[in-house]
Amino acid sequence: MNGERDSQLETARVIKIGIAEGGTARGPDRLRTTGLGSCVGVVLYDSGTCVAGMVHVMLPNSRHCRELHPQAAKYADLAVPWLVEQVSMAGADTHGLVAKIAGGAQMFVYAGGSDLMRIGPRNVEAVLKELADLRIQVMAQDVGGKTGRTIEFDVLTQTLWVRTALLAPYSI
């Protein structure tokens, strides 16, 4: 059994997800995104099919978007349903999807406490609302704070590794 797992790890790819992008993977591959300050990384996975997806959400909603065709992965209200569709097309059973999320830091402090400047917390709230609306359980989250994160999801173990500038990598 260890030999098989070692062989899978040797062939595993790390699929990089950029800002306002998303993608899917099957085990033994991994999904990684960097630069999660106020942005939120959302991982959806189905352990039964070993299929996962990740999206790097920048903003809470597309309501005031002036883009003719908004980039789905950019806005929480579009990104979460889009990611469900993507993992479904990759073979996941959408009834078995669960989530892990990280990010949503309050990177800057502004006088006056304007809600517009609470981008990180608003991103987290919007992602959690979309997941709740779709009845997707959040298995773990590492959100808030004042530092950025890099996350990497191991599809085989369903472990989300979180790295910050201040702490050694940890899993959720």
C-alpha positions in Angstrom: 0.0 0.0 0.0 2.8 2.5 0.8 4.4 1.8 -2.5 1.2 2.7 -4.3 0.9 5.9 -2.3 4.5 6.8 -2.9 4.0 6.3 -6.7 0.9 8.5 -6.6 2.8 11.3 -4.8 5.6 11.2 -7.4 3.1 11.7 -10.2 1.1 14.4 -8.4 0.9 17.8 -10.0 0.3 21.1 -8.2 -2.4 23.0 -10.1 -2.0 26.7 -9.5 -5.1 28.9 -9.2 -4.5 32.6 -9.8 -6.4 35.6 -8.4 -10.0 35.5 -9.6 -9.5 32.1 -11.1 -10.7 28.6 -10.4 -10.0 25.0 -11.3 -10.5 21.3 -10.5 -8.3 18.3 -9.8 -8.4 14.6 -9.1 -6.2 12.8 -6.6 -3.3 12.6 -6.3 -3.0 16.2 -7.7 -3.1 19.3 -5.5 -4.6 22.7 -5.9 -2.8 25.8 -4.7 -3.4 29.6 -4.6 -1.3 32.4 -3.2 -2.0 36.0 -2.2 -5.1 35.5 -0.1 -5.2 38.7 1.7 -8.8 40.0 1.8 -9.5 37.3 -0.9 -11.0 34.0 0.1 -9.9 30.6 -1.2 -12.8 28.2 -1.4 -12.3 24.4 -1.8 -15.1 22.1 -2.7 -14.5 18.4 -2.7 -16.3 15.0 -2.9 -14.4 12.3 -1.1 -16.3 9.6 -2.9 -14.9 10.5 -6.3 -11.7 12.1 -5.2 -12.5 15.3 -7.2 -12.0 18.8 -5.8 -12.1 22.4 -7.0 -10.7 25.6 -5.8 -11.6 29.2 -6.5 -9.8 32.5 -5.5 -12.6 35.0 -4.7 -11.7 38.7 -4.8 -15.0 40.5 -4.1 -18.3 39.6 -2.3 -20.7 40.2 -5.1 -21.2 41.2 -8.8 -24.2 43.5 -8.1 -22.3 46.7 -8.9 -20.0 45.1 -11.5 -19.6 47.2 -14.7 -18.1 44.3 -16.7 -20.3 43.1 -19.5 -19.4 39.5 -18.8 -18.1 39.3 -15.2 -15.4 36.8 -14.5 -17.3 34.1 -12.5 -14.4 33.3 -10.2 -13.9 36.9 -9.1 -17.2 37.4 -7.2 -18.4 35.1 -4.3 -22.0 35.2 -5.6 -20.9 33.8 -9.0 -17.8 31.8 -7.9 -19.4 29.3 -5.6 -22.2 28.2 -7.9 -19.7 28.2 -10.8 -17.3 26.0 -8.8 -20.1 23.5 -8.0 -20.7 23.3 -11.8 -17.0 22.8 -12.5 -16.5 20.0 -10.0 -19.7 18.3 -11.2 -18.4 18.4 -14.8 -15.1 16.8 -13.5 -17.1 13.9 -12.0 -18.0 14.9 -8.4 -21.3 14.0 -6.9 -22.7 17.4 -6.0 -24.8 15.9 -3.2 -21.6 14.8 -1.5 -19.8 18.2 -1.7 -18.2 19.7 1.4 -16.1 22.9 1.7 -13.0 24.3 3.3 -12.2 28.0 3.2 -9.4 30.3 4.1 -8.5 34.0 3.8 -10.6 37.1 4.2 -8.1 39.0 6.3 -8.7 42.7 7.1 -5.5 43.9 5.5 -5.9 47.6 6.0 -7.3 49.7 8.8 -9.3 52.8 7.8 -10.7 55.5 10.0 -14.4 55.7 10.0 -15.0 52.0 9.7 -16.7 52.2 6.4 -18.4 48.9 5.4 -16.8 49.2 1.9 -13.4 48.9 3.5 -14.3 45.6 5.2 -13.6 43.6 2.0 -12.1 40.6 3.8 -14.9 40.1 6.3 -17.5 40.8 3.5 -15.9 38.2 1.3 -16.1 35.6 4.0 -19.7 36.5 4.8 -20.6 36.2 1.0 -18.9 32.9 0.6 -20.5 31.4 3.7 -24.0 32.7 2.5 -23.5 31.0 -0.9 -22.4 27.8 0.6 -25.3 27.8 3.0 -27.8 28.6 0.2 -26.4 25.6 -1.7 -26.5 23.4 1.5 -22.8 22.7 1.3 -21.3 22.1 4.8 -18.1 23.9 5.7 -15.8 21.3 7.3 -13.1 23.8 8.3 -12.2 27.5 7.9 -9.2 29.7 8.7 -10.5 33.2 8.1 -10.0 36.8 9.3 -7.0 38.2 11.0 -4.6 40.6 9.5 -2.1 38.5 7.5 -2.2 37.0 4.0 -2.2 33.3 3.3 -1.2 30.7 0.8 -3.3 27.5 0.7 -2.7 24.1 -0.9 -5.4 21.3 -1.0 -4.3 17.7 -1.2 -7.1 16.0 -3.0 -6.2 12.5 -1.7 -6.0 13.3 2.0 -8.5 16.2 1.8 -6.1 18.3 3.8 -6.0 22.0 3.3 -2.5 23.3 4.1 -2.3 27.0 5.2 0.8 29.1 5.1 1.2 32.6 6.5 4.2 34.9 6.7 4.1 34.6 10.5 3.5 30.9 11.2 4.8 27.5 10.0 2.4 25.7 7.6 -0.6 24.1 9.4 -3.5 22.0 8.2 -7.3 22.4 8.6 
